[in-house]
Amino acid sequence: MGCFNNIITNIGGIPYISSTNTTVGTDTVDIALGFVRRPFPPVGYFTVRLTDAIPTGTTATLPITLTLNGTTRALTLFGGTPVTVAELIGGTGVFTVFNDRLNGVLQLISRTIV
């Protein structure tokens, strides 16, 4: 394969998406990101602005999912370990995600533990 196996991500910049709703369920906590009108790259980074804090008292072991353009996917850490409420608790703010739809990767890049 050599040195010509370069994959370029986010040529047009890194998308910045604000959450539209955070829903605490019995099995997961879903962070809705609404609908992105411009074409969303299948591989690349994006920044999420969490506008609704996960409510205090939410079970820390619940996994986090992200819903974007009507598709819900589990957010993971390195190695495929699910991101839980414990990693995102602490209010509102921003975090970075790497998305590779082609290989089923949706990985939290920036840790947000307080």
Helices and strands as residue ranges (DSSP letters): G 2-4, E 16-18, E 21-24, E 29-32, E 43-50, E 64-68, E 71-74, G 78-80, H 85-88, E 93-100, G 101-103, E 105-108
